[in-house]
Structure formats: C-alpha cells, structure tokens
Amino acid sequence: MLKDILYSVLWNKCPKCHSTKVFETSVFQLKSFDKMHKTCSCCGEKYEKEPGYFYGAMYVSYALMAG
Ligand SMILES: [Zn+2]
C-alpha cells in the first residue's frame, strides 16, 4: 500500500491503475499540492480517502531527493 502511494507521488500516477495523474502538476511544487485530484478519472480510485499516505510519501520523497 505505502509502496504504491510512494510510486504515485514520485511518478504522479494513480496508485491503482497507474494511468492518470494524481496531481495537476509536479508534486515537487509544494504550492500545487492542493491541486491533487479527488478521484482517478480512469479507474475511480479515491485519492482523498488516505491523504496521510500522500503527505507521508511526499515527505519521504523530499528526503530521498535531498539525500
Ligand atoms: Zn486510477
């Protein structure tokens, strides 16, 4: 689960179908983080059901990038 979310944040893809964007723009533009889609337009996956996972994964991603 967390691995899927991390994948989604890093590559900006739906954690379920991997075919649509989760965010309007790059997740590394913090100001755009609130532009996160609520659901996947392809498979209907609800991203907002586990917002904590996305924040956590973002934090890990930044740590990795800064690494
Ligand atoms: Zn999807």
N, CA, C, O and the ligand as a Tripos MOL2 file, in Angstrom:
@<TRIPOS>MOLECULE
protein
  269   267    68     0     0
PROTEIN
NO_CHARGES

@<TRIPOS>ATOM
      1 N           0.8340   -1.2060    0.0000 N.3       1 MET1
      2 CA          0.0000    0.0000    0.0000 C.3       1 MET1
      3 C           0.8650    1.2490    0.0000 C.2       1 MET1
      4 O           0.7470    2.1010   -0.8810 O.2       1 MET1
      5 N           1.7350    1.3480    0.9990 N.am      2 LEU2
      6 CA          2.5760    2.5390    1.0690 C.3       2 LEU2
      7 C           3.5120    2.6210   -0.1360 C.2       2 LEU2
      8 O           3.8170    3.7090   -0.6250 O.2       2 LEU2
      9 N           3.9580    1.4730   -0.6020 N.am      3 LYS3
     10 CA          4.8410    1.4510   -1.7670 C.3       3 LYS3
     11 C           4.1000    1.9870   -2.9820 C.2       3 LYS3
     12 O           4.6670    2.7200   -3.7930 O.2       3 LYS3
     13 N           2.8350    1.6190   -3.1030 N.am      4 ASP4
     14 CA          2.0240    2.1040   -4.2220 C.3       4 ASP4
     15 C           1.8520    3.6090   -4.1590 C.2       4 ASP4
     16 O           1.9270    4.2980   -5.1770 O.2       4 ASP4
     17 N           1.6200    4.1160   -2.9500 N.am      5 ILE5
     18 CA          1.4390    5.5510   -2.7860 C.3       5 ILE5
     19 C           2.7320    6.2860   -3.0910 C.2       5 ILE5
     20 O           2.7290    7.3350   -3.7370 O.2       5 ILE5
     21 N           3.8320    5.7260   -2.6220 N.am      6 LEU6
     22 CA          5.1260    6.3590   -2.8780 C.3       6 LEU6
     23 C           5.3800    6.4190   -4.3800 C.2       6 LEU6
     24 O           5.8550    7.4260   -4.9050 O.2       6 LEU6
     25 N           5.0620    5.3450   -5.0430 N.am      7 TYR7
     26 CA          5.1870    5.2970   -6.5020 C.3       7 TYR7
     27 C           4.3520    6.4070   -7.1310 C.2       7 TYR7
     28 O           4.7960    7.0970   -8.0480 O.2       7 TYR7
     29 N           3.1430    6.5630   -6.6220 N.am      8 SER8
     30 CA          2.2400    7.5610   -7.1710 C.3       8 SER8
     31 C           2.7740    8.9730   -7.0160 C.2       8 SER8
     32 O           2.6840    9.7990   -7.9240 O.2       8 SER8
     33 N           3.3370    9.2280   -5.8350 N.am      9 VAL9
     34 CA          3.8660   10.5630   -5.5750 C.3       9 VAL9
     35 C           5.0940   10.8380   -6.4310 C.2       9 VAL9
     36 O           5.2490   11.9200   -6.9970 O.2       9 VAL9
     37 N           5.9590    9.8390   -6.5120 N.am     10 LEU10
     38 CA          7.1960   10.0200   -7.2750 C.3      10 LEU10
     39 C           6.9300   10.1940   -8.7660 C.2      10 LEU10
     40 O           7.5760   11.0110   -9.4230 O.2      10 LEU10
     41 N           5.9940    9.4390   -9.2940 N.am     11 TRP11
     42 CA          5.7480    9.4570  -10.7330 C.3      11 TRP11
     43 C           4.4430   10.1350  -11.1090 C.2      11 TRP11
     44 O           4.0870   10.2200  -12.2850 O.2      11 TRP11
     45 N           3.7270   10.6210  -10.0850 N.am     12 ASN12
     46 CA          2.4720   11.3120  -10.3300 C.3      12 ASN12
     47 C           1.4940   10.4400  -11.1170 C.2      12 ASN12
     48 O           0.9260   10.8650  -12.1230 O.2      12 ASN12
     49 N           1.3160    9.2320  -10.6400 N.am     13 LYS13
     50 CA          0.3940    8.3050  -11.2890 C.3      13 LYS13
     51 C          -0.5860    7.7340  -10.2760 C.2      13 LYS13
     52 O          -0.2850    7.6430   -9.0850 O.2      13 LYS13
     53 N          -1.7380    7.3590  -10.7530 N.am     14 CYS14
     54 CA         -2.7320    6.7240   -9.8950 C.3      14 CYS14
     55 C          -2.1400    5.4550   -9.2700 C.2      14 CYS14
     56 O          -1.5300    4.6500   -9.9740 O.2      14 CYS14
     57 N          -2.3140    5.2690   -7.9560 N.am     15 PRO15
     58 CA         -1.7600    4.0800   -7.2980 C.3      15 PRO15
     59 C          -2.4280    2.7840   -7.7270 C.2      15 PRO15
     60 O          -1.8820    1.7010   -7.5160 O.2      15 PRO15
     61 N          -3.5890    2.8910   -8.3200 N.am     16 LYS16
     62 CA         -4.3380    1.6950   -8.6880 C.3      16 LYS16
     63 C          -4.1160    1.2900  -10.1430 C.2      16 LYS16
     64 O          -3.7550    0.1500  -10.4350 O.2      16 LYS16
     65 N          -4.3370    2.2420  -11.0520 N.am     17 CYS17
     66 CA         -4.2600    1.8960  -12.4710 C.3      17 CYS17
     67 C          -3.0030    2.4380  -13.1530 C.2      17 CYS17
     68 O          -2.6770    2.0540  -14.2760 O.2      17 CYS17
     69 N          -2.3000    3.3430  -12.4510 N.am     18 HIS18
     70 CA         -1.0310    3.8760  -12.9610 C.3      18 HIS18
     71 C          -1.1660    4.5780  -14.3080 C.2      18 HIS18
     72 O          -0.1890    4.6870  -15.0490 O.2      18 HIS18
     73 N          -2.3530    5.0480  -14.6260 N.am     19 SER19
     74 CA         -2.5150    5.6270  -15.9570 C.3      19 SER19
     75 C          -2.8920    7.0990  -15.9470 C.2      19 SER19
     76 O          -2.8200    7.7580  -16.9850 O.2      19 SER19
     77 N          -3.2950    7.6290  -14.7930 N.am     20 THR20
     78 CA         -3.6740    9.0330  -14.7620 C.3      20 THR20
     79 C          -2.8870    9.7870  -13.6980 C.2      20 THR20
     80 O          -2.3090    9.1900  -12.7910 O.2      20 THR20
     81 N          -2.8790   11.1010  -13.8280 N.am     21 LYS21
     82 CA         -2.1570   11.9300  -12.8820 C.3      21 LYS21
     83 C          -2.9160   12.0630  -11.5640 C.2      21 LYS21
     84 O          -4.1450   12.1430  -11.5400 O.2      21 LYS21
     85 N          -2.1590   12.0850  -10.4750 N.am     22 VAL22
     86 CA         -2.7480   12.3150   -9.1630 C.3      22 VAL22
     87 C          -2.8100   13.8200   -8.9050 C.2      22 VAL22
     88 O          -3.7710   14.3280   -8.3280 O.2      22 VAL22
     89 N          -1.7700   14.5130   -9.3440 N.am     23 PHE23
     90 CA         -1.6760   15.9560   -9.1400 C.3      23 PHE23
     91 C          -1.7450   16.6860  -10.4770 C.2      23 PHE23
     92 O          -1.3750   16.1430  -11.5180 O.2      23 PHE23
     93 N          -2.2230   17.9220  -10.4280 N.am     24 GLU24
     94 CA         -2.3120   18.7210  -11.6440 C.3      24 GLU24
     95 C          -0.9300   18.9310  -12.2640 C.2      24 GLU24
     96 O          -0.7510   18.8550  -13.4790 O.2      24 GLU24
     97 N           0.0330   19.1950  -11.3920 N.am     25 THR25
     98 CA          1.4060   19.4210  -11.8580 C.3      25 THR25
     99 C           2.3470   18.5760  -11.0170 C.2      25 THR25
    100 O           1.9110   17.6850  -10.2880 O.2      25 THR25
    101 N           3.6220   18.8560  -11.1190 N.am     26 SER26
    102 CA          4.6040   18.0970  -10.3490 C.3      26 SER26
    103 C           4.3300   18.1910   -8.8600 C.2      26 SER26
    104 O           3.9880   19.2570   -8.3490 O.2      26 SER26
    105 N           4.4820   17.0700   -8.1660 N.am     27 VAL27
    106 CA          4.2570   17.0670   -6.7250 C.3      27 VAL27
    107 C           5.3710   17.8160   -6.0080 C.2      27 VAL27
    108 O           5.2550   18.1310   -4.8240 O.2      27 VAL27
    109 N           6.4430   18.0970   -6.7260 N.am     28 PHE28
    110 CA          7.5620   18.7830   -6.0820 C.3      28 PHE28
    111 C           7.3990   20.2970   -6.1060 C.2      28 PHE28
    112 O           8.2750   21.0360   -5.6570 O.2      28 PHE28
    113 N           6.2740   20.7450   -6.6330 N.am     29 GLN29
    114 CA          5.8960   22.1380   -6.4940 C.3      29 GLN29
    115 C           4.8670   22.1930   -5.3740 C.2      29 GLN29
    116 O           3.6760   21.9550   -5.5760 O.2      29 GLN29
    117 N           5.3660   22.5130   -4.1970 N.am     30 LEU30
    118 CA          4.5250   22.4340   -3.0000 C.3      30 LEU30
    119 C           3.2120   23.1850   -3.1350 C.2      30 LEU30
    120 O           2.1780   22.7260   -2.6500 O.2      30 LEU30
    121 N           3.2480   24.3290   -3.7880 N.am     31 LYS31
    122 CA          2.0430   25.1380   -3.8910 C.3      31 LYS31
    123 C           0.9530   24.4560   -4.7160 C.2      31 LYS31
    124 O          -0.2170   24.8360   -4.6570 O.2      31 LYS31
    125 N           1.3470   23.4650   -5.4700 N.am     32 SER32
    126 CA          0.3650   22.7800   -6.3060 C.3      32 SER32
    127 C          -0.1880   21.5370   -5.6240 C.2      32 SER32
    128 O          -1.0350   20.8390   -6.1800 O.2      32 SER32
    129 N           0.2940   21.2680   -4.4210 N.am     33 PHE33
    130 CA         -0.1250   20.0380   -3.7530 C.3      33 PHE33
    131 C          -1.6210   20.0250   -3.4680 C.2      33 PHE33
    132 O          -2.2410   18.9650   -3.3840 O.2      33 PHE33
    133 N          -2.1970   21.2310   -3.3200 N.am     34 ASP34
    134 CA         -3.6400   21.2770   -3.0790 C.3      34 ASP34
    135 C          -4.4290   21.0780   -4.3690 C.2      34 ASP34
    136 O          -5.6600   21.0840   -4.3660 O.2      34 ASP34
    137 N          -3.7060   20.9030   -5.4650 N.am     35 LYS35
    138 CA         -4.3660   20.6470   -6.7440 C.3      35 LYS35
    139 C          -4.4610   19.1500   -7.0150 C.2      35 LYS35
    140 O          -4.6080   18.7060   -8.1540 O.2      35 LYS35
    141 N          -4.3750   18.4140   -5.9590 N.am     36 MET36
    142 CA         -4.4910   16.9700   -6.0630 C.3      36 MET36
    143 C          -5.9130   16.6000   -6.4970 C.2      36 MET36
    144 O          -6.8940   17.1190   -5.9650 O.2      36 MET36
    145 N          -6.0020   15.7030   -7.4620 N.am     37 HIS37
    146 CA         -7.3270   15.2570   -7.8900 C.3      37 HIS37
    147 C          -7.9940   14.4620   -6.7740 C.2      37 HIS37
    148 O          -7.3260   13.8000   -5.9800 O.2      37 HIS37
    149 N          -9.3100   14.5390   -6.7280 N.am     38 LYS38
    150 CA        -10.0370   13.8100   -5.6850 C.3      38 LYS38
    151 C         -10.2220   12.3420   -6.0370 C.2      38 LYS38
    152 O         -10.1710   11.4640   -5.1760 O.2      38 LYS38
    153 N         -10.4330   12.1070   -7.2960 N.am     39 THR39
    154 CA        -10.5840   10.7160   -7.7380 C.3      39 THR39
    155 C          -9.8460   10.5110   -9.0570 C.2      39 THR39
    156 O          -9.5310   11.4680   -9.7640 O.2      39 THR39
    157 N          -9.5800    9.2560   -9.3720 N.am     40 CYS40
    158 CA         -8.9450    8.9270  -10.6360 C.3      40 CYS40
    159 C         -10.0030    8.9710  -11.7330 C.2      40 CYS40
    160 O         -11.0800    8.3900  -11.5980 O.2      40 CYS40
    161 N          -9.6820    9.6690  -12.8200 N.am     41 SER41
    162 CA        -10.6430    9.7730  -13.9130 C.3      41 SER41
    163 C         -10.6980    8.4950  -14.7360 C.2      41 SER41
    164 O         -11.5750    8.3260  -15.5830 O.2      41 SER41
    165 N          -9.7670    7.6120  -14.4820 N.am     42 CYS42
    166 CA         -9.7170    6.3530  -15.2300 C.3      42 CYS42
    167 C         -10.4060    5.2200  -14.4710 C.2      42 CYS42
    168 O         -11.3260    4.5880  -14.9900 O.2      42 CYS42
    169 N          -9.9570    4.9680  -13.2450 N.am     43 CYS43
    170 CA        -10.4830    3.8100  -12.5050 C.3      43 CYS43
    171 C         -11.4020    4.2190  -11.3580 C.2      43 CYS43
    172 O         -12.0580    3.3690  -10.7560 O.2      43 CYS43
    173 N         -11.4530    5.5240  -11.0490 N.am     44 GLY44
    174 CA        -12.3530    5.9770   -9.9980 C.3      44 GLY44
    175 C         -11.7960    5.8660   -8.5990 C.2      44 GLY44
    176 O         -12.5090    6.1020   -7.6240 O.2      44 GLY44
    177 N         -10.5220    5.5080   -8.4860 N.am     45 GLU45
    178 CA         -9.8840    5.3980   -7.1790 C.3      45 GLU45
    179 C          -9.9620    6.7420   -6.4480 C.2      45 GLU45
    180 O          -9.6420    7.7840   -7.0200 O.2      45 GLU45
    181 N         -10.3890    6.7120   -5.1810 N.am     46 LYS46
    182 CA        -10.4760    7.9400   -4.3970 C.3      46 LYS46
    183 C          -9.1450    8.1970   -3.6890 C.2      46 LYS46
    184 O          -8.7440    7.4560   -2.7920 O.2      46 LYS46
    185 N          -8.4750    9.2640   -4.1160 N.am     47 TYR47
    186 CA         -7.1780    9.5740   -3.5230 C.3      47 TYR47
    187 C          -7.3290   10.1610   -2.1260 C.2      47 TYR47
    188 O          -6.4800    9.9580   -1.2580 O.2      47 TYR47
    189 N          -8.4030   10.8770   -1.9270 N.am     48 GLU48
    190 CA         -8.5410   11.6030   -0.6700 C.3      48 GLU48
    191 C          -8.9000   10.7160    0.5270 C.2      48 GLU48
    192 O          -8.9440   11.1910    1.6620 O.2      48 GLU48
    193 N          -9.1510    9.4470    0.2770 N.am     49 LYS49
    194 CA         -9.5110    8.5770    1.3980 C.3      49 LYS49
    195 C          -8.3410    8.3330    2.3370 C.2      49 LYS49
    196 O          -8.5290    8.0390    3.5170 O.2      49 LYS49
    197 N          -7.1210    8.4580    1.7980 N.am     50 GLU50
    198 CA         -5.9360    8.2600    2.6210 C.3      50 GLU50
    199 C          -4.9430    9.4070    2.4290 C.2      50 GLU50
    200 O          -3.8050    9.1760    2.0220 O.2      50 GLU50
    201 N          -5.3590   10.6280    2.7170 N.am     51 PRO51
    202 CA         -4.4830   11.7730    2.4680 C.3      51 PRO51
    203 C          -3.1780   11.6790    3.2410 C.2      51 PRO51
    204 O          -2.1490   12.1680    2.7770 O.2      51 PRO51
    205 N          -3.2070   11.0590    4.4070 N.am     52 GLY52
    206 CA         -1.9980   10.9270    5.2140 C.3      52 GLY52
    207 C          -0.9030   10.1660    4.4820 C.2      52 GLY52
    208 O           0.2830   10.4600    4.6380 O.2      52 GLY52
    209 N          -1.3070    9.1920    3.6870 N.am     53 TYR53
    210 CA         -0.3270    8.4160    2.9360 C.3      53 TYR53
    211 C           0.3990    9.2970    1.9320 C.2      53 TYR53
    212 O           1.6060    9.1660    1.7280 O.2      53 TYR53
    213 N          -0.3530   10.1940    1.3090 N.am     54 PHE54
    214 CA          0.2580   11.0480    0.3050 C.3      54 PHE54
    215 C           1.2140   12.0540    0.9350 C.2      54 PHE54
    216 O           2.2930   12.3200    0.4050 O.2      54 PHE54
    217 N           0.8010   12.6070    2.0720 N.am     55 TYR55
    218 CA          1.6960   13.5440    2.7590 C.3      55 TYR55
    219 C           2.9530   12.8340    3.2310 C.2      55 TYR55
    220 O           4.0640   13.3490    3.1010 O.2      55 TYR55
    221 N           2.7560   11.6410    3.7830 N.am     56 GLY56
    222 CA          3.8980   10.8770    4.2600 C.3      56 GLY56
    223 C           4.8470   10.5110    3.1300 C.2      56 GLY56
    224 O           6.0660   10.6060    3.2660 O.2      56 GLY56
    225 N           4.2680   10.0920    2.0200 N.am     57 ALA57
    226 CA          5.0790    9.7030    0.8800 C.3      57 ALA57
    227 C           5.8070   10.9010    0.2960 C.2      57 ALA57
    228 O           6.9450   10.7870   -0.1580 O.2      57 ALA57
    229 N           5.1430   12.0520    0.3110 N.am     58 MET58
    230 CA          5.7880   13.2750   -0.1730 C.3      58 MET58
    231 C           7.0000   13.6000    0.6850 C.2      58 MET58
    232 O           8.0620   13.9640    0.1780 O.2      58 MET58
    233 N           6.8240   13.4630    1.9800 N.am     59 TYR59
    234 CA          7.9090   13.7630    2.9030 C.3      59 TYR59
    235 C           9.0950   12.8370    2.6320 C.2      59 TYR59
    236 O          10.2440   13.2770    2.5960 O.2      59 TYR59
    237 N           8.8030   11.5660    2.4460 N.am     60 VAL60
    238 CA          9.8510   10.5890    2.1470 C.3      60 VAL60
    239 C          10.5270   10.9320    0.8180 C.2      60 VAL60
    240 O          11.7460   10.8210    0.6820 O.2      60 VAL60
    241 N           9.7180   11.3500   -0.1600 N.am     61 SER61
    242 CA         10.2510   11.6900   -1.4710 C.3      61 SER61
    243 C          11.2200   12.8570   -1.3900 C.2      61 SER61
    244 O          12.2790   12.8500   -2.0170 O.2      61 SER61
    245 N          10.8400   13.8600   -0.6070 N.am     62 TYR62
    246 CA         11.7290   15.0120   -0.4520 C.3      62 TYR62
    247 C          13.0260   14.6010    0.2140 C.2      62 TYR62
    248 O          14.1060   15.0600   -0.1570 O.2      62 TYR62
    249 N          12.9030   13.7170    1.2170 N.am     63 ALA63
    250 CA         14.0970   13.2370    1.9180 C.3      63 ALA63
    251 C          15.0130   12.5090    0.9430 C.2      63 ALA63
    252 O          16.2330   12.6680    0.9880 O.2      63 ALA63
    253 N          14.4180   11.7110    0.0630 N.am     64 LEU64
    254 CA         15.1980   10.9670   -0.9170 C.3      64 LEU64
    255 C          15.8660   11.9010   -1.9170 C.2      64 LEU64
    256 O          17.0330   11.7250   -2.2680 O.2      64 LEU64
    257 N          15.1070   12.8990   -2.3720 N.am     65 MET65
    258 CA         15.6370   13.8430   -3.3550 C.3      65 MET65
    259 C          16.7520   14.6910   -2.7670 C.2      65 MET65
    260 O          17.7250   15.0270   -3.4420 O.2      65 MET65
    261 N          16.5890   15.0300   -1.4870 N.am     66 ALA66
    262 CA         17.5820   15.8690   -0.8300 C.3      66 ALA66
    263 C          18.8050   15.0570   -0.4580 C.2      66 ALA66
    264 O          19.9150   15.5760   -0.3400 O.2      66 ALA66
    265 N          18.5650   13.7470   -0.2750 N.am     67 GLY67
    266 CA         19.5270   12.7670    0.1670 C.3      67 GLY67
    267 C          20.9510   13.0540   -0.1570 C.2      67 GLY67
    268 O          21.8330   12.2660    0.1850 O.2      67 GLY67
    269 ZN         -6.6700    5.0360  -11.4940 Zn       68 ZN68
@<TRIPOS>BOND
     1     1     2 1
     2     2     3 1
     3     3     4 2
     4     3     5 am
     5     5     6 1
     6     6     7 1
     7     7     8 2
     8     7     9 am
     9     9    10 1
    10    10    11 1
    11    11    12 2
    12    11    13 am
    13    13    14 1
    14    14    15 1
    15    15    16 2
    16    15    17 am
    17    17    18 1
    18    18    19 1
    19    19    20 2
    20    19    21 am
    21    21    22 1
    22    22    23 1
    23    23    24 2
    24    23    25 am
    25    25    26 1
    26    26    27 1
    27    27    28 2
    28    27    29 am
    29    29    30 1
    30    30    31 1
    31    31    32 2
    32    31    33 am
    33    33    34 1
    34    34    35 1
    35    35    36 2
    36    35    37 am
    37    37    38 1
    38    38    39 1
    39    39    40 2
    40    39    41 am
    41    41    42 1
    42    42    43 1
    43    43    44 2
    44    43    45 am
    45    45    46 1
    46    46    47 1
    47    47    48 2
    48    47    49 am
    49    49    50 1
    50    50    51 1
    51    51    52 2
    52    51    53 am
    53    53    54 1
    54    54    55 1
    55    55    56 2
    56    55    57 am
    57    57    58 1
    58    58    59 1
    59    59    60 2
    60    59    61 am
    61    61    62 1
    62    62    63 1
    63    63    64 2
    64    63    65 am
    65    65    66 1
    66    66    67 1
    67    67    68 2
    68    67    69 am
    69    69    70 1
    70    70    71 1
    71    71    72 2
    72    71    73 am
    73    73    74 1
    74    74    75 1
    75    75    76 2
    76    75    77 am
    77    77    78 1
    78    78    79 1
    79    79    80 2
    80    79    81 am
    81    81    82 1
    82    82    83 1
    83    83    84 2
    84    83    85 am
    85    85    86 1
    86    86    87 1
    87    87    88 2
    88    87    89 am
    89    89    90 1
    90    90    91 1
    91    91    92 2
    92    91    93 am
    93    93    94 1
    94    94    95 1
    95    95    96 2
    96    95    97 am
    97    97    98 1
    98    98    99 1
    99    99   100 2
   100    99   101 am
   101   101   102 1
   102   102   103 1
   103   103   104 2
   104   103   105 am
   105   105   106 1
   106   106   107 1
   107   107   108 2
   108   107   109 am
   109   109   110 1
   110   110   111 1
   111   111   112 2
   112   111   113 am
   113   113   114 1
   114   114   115 1
   115   115   116 2
   116   115   117 am
   117   117   118 1
   118   118   119 1
   119   119   120 2
   120   119   121 am
   121   121   122 1
   122   122   123 1
   123   123   124 2
   124   123   125 am
   125   125   126 1
   126   126   127 1
   127   127   128 2
   128   127   129 am
   129   129   130 1
   130   130   131 1
   131   131   132 2
   132   131   133 am
   133   133   134 1
   134   134   135 1
   135   135   136 2
   136   135   137 am
   137   137   138 1
   138   138   139 1
   139   139   140 2
   140   139   141 am
   141   141   142 1
   142   142   143 1
   143   143   144 2
   144   143   145 am
   145   145   146 1
   146   146   147 1
   147   147   148 2
   148   147   149 am
   149   149   150 1
   150   150   151 1
   151   151   152 2
   152   151   153 am
   153   153   154 1
   154   154   155 1
   155   155   156 2
   156   155   157 am
   157   157   158 1
   158   158   159 1
   159   159   160 2
   160   159   161 am
   161   161   162 1
   162   162   163 1
   163   163   164 2
   164   163   165 am
   165   165   166 1
   166   166   167 1
   167   167   168 2
   168   167   169 am
   169   169   170 1
   170   170   171 1
   171   171   172 2
   172   171   173 am
   173   173   174 1
   174   174   175 1
   175   175   176 2
   176   175   177 am
   177   177   178 1
   178   178   179 1
   179   179   180 2
   180   179   181 am
   181   181   182 1
   182   182   183 1
   183   183   184 2
   184   183   185 am
   185   185   186 1
   186   186   187 1
   187   187   188 2
   188   187   189 am
   189   189   190 1
   190   190   191 1
   191   191   192 2
   192   191   193 am
   193   193   194 1
   194   194   195 1
   195   195   196 2
   196   195   197 am
   197   197   198 1
   198   198   199 1
   199   199   200 2
   200   199   201 am
   201   201   202 1
   202   202   203 1
   203   203   204 2
   204   203   205 am
   205   205   206 1
   206   206   207 1
   207   207   208 2
   208   207   209 am
   209   209   210 1
   210   210   211 1
   211   211   212 2
   212   211   213 am
   213   213   214 1
   214   214   215 1
   215   215   216 2
   216   215   217 am
   217   217   218 1
   218   218   219 1
   219   219   220 2
   220   219   221 am
   221   221   222 1
   222   222   223 1
   223   223   224 2
   224   223   225 am
   225   225   226 1
   226   226   227 1
   227   227   228 2
   228   227   229 am
   229   229   230 1
   230   230   231 1
   231   231   232 2
   232   231   233 am
   233   233   234 1
   234   234   235 1
   235   235   236 2
   236   235   237 am
   237   237   238 1
   238   238   239 1
   239   239   240 2
   240   239   241 am
   241   241   242 1
   242   242   243 1
   243   243   244 2
   244   243   245 am
   245   245   246 1
   246   246   247 1
   247   247   248 2
   248   247   249 am
   249   249   250 1
   250   250   251 1
   251   251   252 2
   252   251   253 am
   253   253   254 1
   254   254   255 1
   255   255   256 2
   256   255   257 am
   257   257   258 1
   258   258   259 1
   259   259   260 2
   260   259   261 am
   261   261   262 1
   262   262   263 1
   263   263   264 2
   264   263   265 am
   265   265   266 1
   266   266   267 1
   267   267   268 2
@<TRIPOS>SUBSTRUCTURE
     1 MET1         2 RESIDUE 1 A MET
     2 LEU2         6 RESIDUE 1 A LEU
     3 LYS3        10 RESIDUE 1 A LYS
     4 ASP4        14 RESIDUE 1 A ASP
     5 ILE5        18 RESIDUE 1 A ILE
     6 LEU6        22 RESIDUE 1 A LEU
     7 TYR7        26 RESIDUE 1 A TYR
     8 SER8        30 RESIDUE 1 A SER
     9 VAL9        34 RESIDUE 1 A VAL
    10 LEU10       38 RESIDUE 1 A LEU
    11 TRP11       42 RESIDUE 1 A TRP
    12 ASN12       46 RESIDUE 1 A ASN
    13 LYS13       50 RESIDUE 1 A LYS
    14 CYS14       54 RESIDUE 1 A CYS
    15 PRO15       58 RESIDUE 1 A PRO
    16 LYS16       62 RESIDUE 1 A LYS
    17 CYS17       66 RESIDUE 1 A CYS
    18 HIS18       70 RESIDUE 1 A HIS
    19 SER19       74 RESIDUE 1 A SER
    20 THR20       78 RESIDUE 1 A THR
    21 LYS21       82 RESIDUE 1 A LYS
    22 VAL22       86 RESIDUE 1 A VAL
    23 PHE23       90 RESIDUE 1 A PHE
    24 GLU24       94 RESIDUE 1 A GLU
    25 THR25       98 RESIDUE 1 A THR
    26 SER26      102 RESIDUE 1 A SER
    27 VAL27      106 RESIDUE 1 A VAL
    28 PHE28      110 RESIDUE 1 A PHE
    29 GLN29      114 RESIDUE 1 A GLN
    30 LEU30      118 RESIDUE 1 A LEU
    31 LYS31      122 RESIDUE 1 A LYS
    32 SER32      126 RESIDUE 1 A SER
    33 PHE33      130 RESIDUE 1 A PHE
    34 ASP34      134 RESIDUE 1 A ASP
    35 LYS35      138 RESIDUE 1 A LYS
    36 MET36      142 RESIDUE 1 A MET
    37 HIS37      146 RESIDUE 1 A HIS
    38 LYS38      150 RESIDUE 1 A LYS
    39 THR39      154 RESIDUE 1 A THR
    40 CYS40      158 RESIDUE 1 A CYS
    41 SER41      162 RESIDUE 1 A SER
    42 CYS42      166 RESIDUE 1 A CYS
    43 CYS43      170 RESIDUE 1 A CYS
    44 GLY44      174 RESIDUE 1 A GLY
    45 GLU45      178 RESIDUE 1 A GLU
    46 LYS46      182 RESIDUE 1 A LYS
    47 TYR47      186 RESIDUE 1 A TYR
    48 GLU48      190 RESIDUE 1 A GLU
    49 LYS49      194 RESIDUE 1 A LYS
    50 GLU50      198 RESIDUE 1 A GLU
    51 PRO51      202 RESIDUE 1 A PRO
    52 GLY52      206 RESIDUE 1 A GLY
    53 TYR53      210 RESIDUE 1 A TYR
    54 PHE54      214 RESIDUE 1 A PHE
    55 TYR55      218 RESIDUE 1 A TYR
    56 GLY56      222 RESIDUE 1 A GLY
    57 ALA57      226 RESIDUE 1 A ALA
    58 MET58      230 RESIDUE 1 A MET
    59 TYR59      234 RESIDUE 1 A TYR
    60 VAL60      238 RESIDUE 1 A VAL
    61 SER61      242 RESIDUE 1 A SER
    62 TYR62      246 RESIDUE 1 A TYR
    63 ALA63      250 RESIDUE 1 A ALA
    64 LEU64      254 RESIDUE 1 A LEU
    65 MET65      258 RESIDUE 1 A MET
    66 ALA66      262 RESIDUE 1 A ALA
    67 GLY67      266 RESIDUE 1 A GLY
    68 ZN68       269 GROUP 0 **** ****
